[in-house]
């Protein structure tokens, strides 16, 4: 599993261009079916709209990418929406842009700009995040070594989710899968070769664009 960029929550953006009203809606998704369900939801609720154009990108390395102009001139709506998603390097996201025609033609260039603007606005409102699959680990340490271990974890970029103090100090740590060996090496160096680590499966860690950890969820326990 690889880290990837997506959006935090549903986003909304509304503006008018030459009396036409454009409404951009973005949503984070995990499957293509979720994208299709969202598109159908918007089409149902906005049945009176002139167009409901969309694009989505789903799966590892944006495996599935689809778009629709929904009656607009070819290449002026769905593709510009998808291009914004691509330029932002986002995965697992769907965007629907609804248009209520205001009576004034925008031309091909105007449509491309309008649909791209609606998409970008909805994505900005949703907020970009990084999803990083990590190992969840429990690390028990003797009190007199806990300070050194804690400093090492923070300096090496590991995430300390919790610290329990009983007869010893027990850290709950999230580690990128490719840094587990480094973690084990650093702990051995501090403890003189003693290593006690309990694995508790993997979880997706959500990180905002400032590097702050937002939450721990989507737990995937090992069988």
PyMOL commands that set and color helices and strands:
alter all, ss='L'
color gray80, all
select helices_A, chain A and resi 32-45+60-62+78-87+107-126+143-155+177-191
alter helices_A, ss='H'
color red, helices_A
select strands_A, chain A and resi 4-7+11-17+20-28+51-58+64-68+93-100+128-141+159-165+169-176+197-208+213-220
alter strands_A, ss='S'
color yellow, strands_A
deselect
rebuild
show_as cartoon
